Amino acid sequence: MSGTTSNSVSGFYSTNLNPRVRTFDSLAKRVAMALGYPQINIEAHVDQVYDNISIACEFFTKFAGYTQEYIIFDSSLYEKGKGIRMDALFAITPEMQETYVIDEVENSAYSVGTMIIGDPGNPFQVTDINNLPEAEKAYDHLLQSYRKVIDVFTFEEGTASGTNTLFTIEQSLAQQTYFSYALGKYGFDLVSWYTLKDWLDVRKKLLSQEYFYRFDDRRQALHLIPEPSIRSGFYGLVGCYVEKPLVDVVKELWVYHYSLALTKITLGRIRGKYSGTGLFGGGSVDGSLLSEGLTEKESLESELMQGTPGYGDAEPPAFFVG
């Protein structure tokens, strides 16, 4: 091993949950070093490497890069024939409005109030923390957009079985059942309670009181059938898978491996154009990296999509059997 490091050894300390790689720039440097930099020149343009990282992030967030969130649903925001946009629900959900900061030096997230935003000319170079707006948990400031929902896995109306059950028929029956045992033979017994509960379930099906939901991931719109009435508003709860912020996705080890495989393919194609060209000292140019990158790419894709639990660690979004 030769050469003098440009950083102190502590600059290379890294763990899974506290990684050294936190930006596109640092990940591009790691990919370059894996290919022999700085001892040898890498014939790929830096934009090509950045684009390979973007492709890796896109692929990872489709199958694994998501978090499970519960969003407040307000029926008054629903537009007939159009549904309701998920970013509107983000804006009224207290947890999704939680603010955080990205540290100026280490570019890591903390829940303390404000966030460092990248310069417009260099989105991966952080700036001063002072006089900057607060960042919401639902907003991805690297992408300058709200985080996107991958899929919705549950919808609960607040007046039936969701979070607000205090004044529901079920709650009244449960209280009557309790009183029948605590204060003597009053109200319902358990058999009557279950019988009436079954009748309520049948009534929901006959009168179409249960909502069927359909989510359009491209438009980020949630549709309900039947559509909520303007005259009878309600609150509900939506369970959904939401893409991780880009600053978290770029830290994933799979993203590094896939970016490296794509860069090998890029280099293999570039060098393949000059295959057989003689170099000073007797060497020659070949495109052997192409086959190596294609093999690694196929293996990584299989690992992401077919592993158990794999990188997904959960039910794959948009592939549910009811």
N, C-alpha and C positions, 0 to 999 in steps of 0.2 A: 504494500500500500504506500503510495507516494503522494506528495503534494501537501499543501498547507490549507486547512479548512478556513473558509471565509467567515465562519461563525464560531462561537464557543461551543464546546461539546453539549452544553445545556440546551442549545438551540435545536438539538436533534432528539431531545427527550420527548416521548410520545406514548400514549396509551389509547385503548379503544374509545373510552368515553372522554378523554382529554387529548385529542390528537394534535400533532404539530401542523398538519395540513388543514387549513381553514378557508382558503380562498382558491379561485381558479389559478392564480399566479403560482402559489406554492405547490398546487397539485401538478401544474405543467412542469415545474422544475423537478419534481419527483419522477415524473414520467421520463424527462430528458436524462436524468441521472441513471435511471434503470437501463437506458439505451446506450450508455457510455460517456455521456457528457460529464465533466468538461474535457476529458482526455481526447475525445474525438468530436468532430462537428456532426450535428444532427441535421439532415437535409430537409427537414420539415419546417414550414413556416409556423411561427407561434400562433397565428390565427387558425391553422389547421389543428393544432393541439387543443386550443380552446374549443373549437367546434366539436372535436372528438369527446371532450369532457361534457359538453352540452348534450350530445347524443346519449352518453352514458347516464347522465342525470335524468333525461327524458324517459329512458328505458327503465331505470330503477324505480322512478316514481309511479310508473304504470303498474308494477307488480309488487313493490315492497315499500317504497318510500312514503308511508302515510301514517297518520295518527288517528285514533278513534275519538271523536268529539260528539258532544250532545248539545244541540242548538235549540234555543227557544223559538217556537213557531207562533206568530201572531196572524190570525186569519184576516185581519183588516188590511194587511199588506198584499193579500192575494189578488191577482188580476184575472178576471174571467177570460178563459181562452189562452192566457199566457203563462199562468202559474205564478210562482214566486221565486225570485232570484236568491241564491244562497248568501250572497254578500249582504243583502238586506237583513237576513237573519243574523249574520255575524255582527252587524252593527247594533243589534238590540240584545245580544247575549253577553251578560257581564263577564263571564270567563274569557270569551274571545276578545274582549276589550282590554284585557290585562296588558300592561305595558312592560317593556323590557329594554335593556341597553346592550350594545355590542362594544366591548372594551376596546379602547383605542389601540393598545399595543398587541393584545392577543386575539382580538376579533372574536371574543366569546360572549355568549348571551347571559344576561343576568336580569332578574325581575326587579328593577330599581327605578324605573320611571322614564328615562329618555333613551334614545338610540342614536348611534353614530351612523350616518348615511354616507355612502360612497360618493366621491366627486363625479359629476356628470361626465367628465372626460376620461376618468379611470374608475369604473364602478367597483374595483377590487382594492382601491386604496382608501382607507378610512380617513376621516377629517376630524376636526375639533368637535368635542362633545357639547360645547356651550351653544346656546341659542338654537337648538335643533328641536323639531317637533317630537312629541311622544309617538312611539310605535306600538300598534296593537298586535296582539298575538295572532290575529287573523290576517294581518297584512304582511306581505313579503316585500321588503324595501329594496332588495336587489333586483327583483322583477318589476317593481313599481306597480304592483297589482295585488288584489286580495288572493289569498291561498285558494286553490281550486278543490272542489269536492269530487272525489273519485266515484263514490256510490253512496246511496242511502240504504241502511239496513233495517231501520225501524221508524215507524211514525205512531205516536200516541196522542190522542186527543185528551187535553187536560181535564175535561169534565167527565171522563169515563174511567180510564185506567192509567192515566199519566201521573203528573206530579200533584195536581190539585184534586183530591178526592174527598175533601171534608164535607161538601154539601151534595154528594152523589147519593143515588138510591142505595147503592151497595153499602155506603157508610152508615146510612140510616138503619138499614136492615141489620148490620153488624151490631149497632148499638142496642137495638131492640132484642137481639139474641142474647147479648150480655145481660141486659136488664131482666130478662126472663129467668136467669139463673141467680142473679144478685138480689133481686127484690121480690121473688116469688114467681108465680106463673103469669107473667105478663108478656105480651108481644109474641115474637116468633121463637120456635125452637130450631135446632140445627137442621132438621129434615126440611122444615118449611123454608128455611133460608136458602138451602141448596136448590130446592124446587123452584123457588121464585128466581134465583140466579140463572138457572137454565132457561126459564121463560124469557128473561131479559136478553139472553144471548140469541134466542130464536127471534125475538122482536127486532133486534139489530139487523139480522140477516133479511127478514121479511120486508122491513122498511128501509133497507139500504142505508143504515146508520153507520156502518163501518166504512172507513175510507180506504180506497185502493190508491196507492201512490205510485207514481212513475217519475223517474228522474232522468233528465237530459243532461249528460255530462258536458256536452259541447256548449250548450247555451247556459249551463249552470242553473237550470230552472226545474223546480219541483212542481209536479202536477198532481192534483187530487181529484178523485171521482167518488162521489159527487163533489162538485165544487162548493166551497164554503159560501153560505148565504151572508149577504151584507148586513141583514137585520139580526142575525144571531151569531155574533162574533165569539171567538174562543181562543184560548192559548193552548199550545201543545208542545210536544217535545220531538225533535228529529235527531235520530242517531245516524251519523255518517262517517265515512272515511275521508280525511282531508290530507292533501299533499303536505309533506314537511316543507318548511322554508328552505330555499336553495342553500342558505348558509349551513344548514344541517346536512343536506344531501351530499354536498361536495366532500364531507368528511368521511363518508362511507368507504370501506376498504374495497367493496365490490366495484364502486365507481372508478377507483384507481386502476384496478386490474382490467376493467373493460376499456378504459381510456388508453391504457398501455397497449392492449391488443389492437385497438383501432389505429393507434399511431404506428404500430409495427406493420399493419396492412398498408398504411399510407407510405411509409418508408420503402416497403417492398415493391410497391408499384412505381415509386419514383426511381429507385435503383434499378428496377427491371428494365427501364427505358435505356439504361446505359450498360446492360448486361454484356460482359465480354470485353469491356473497355479496359485497356491496360493502364496501370498506375505506376508512378515512380517507385522503384524498389521491387518491382515484380508482382505486385498485388493486382487484383482485378475486382470489378464491381459485379455483384450478383443480387438477385432479388429473393433470397431464401427467407427473409423475414416475412414475406407474404404468406406462405403456407403456415408458418409458425403462428402468425397473428390470426389467421382464419381458424385454425384448430383451437386456439385459446378462446376466441370469440364464441365458437359453437359450444364449448364446454361451459363457459360462464353463463350463456343464455339458458342452457339446460339446468344449471345449478340454481339460477334465479327462479325459473318457472316450475321446475319439477321437484325440487328438494322438499323433504319432509323433516322439520318444518321449513327448511330452506331459508332464504333471506326474507321471505314474506312473513314468516312467524305467525300467520293468521289465515283466516279464510280469504281466498283470492277475490278481490272486489269484482263485481259485475258478473260473477259466475255462481249464482245461488240457486239451489233447488229447494222449492217450498213444499 
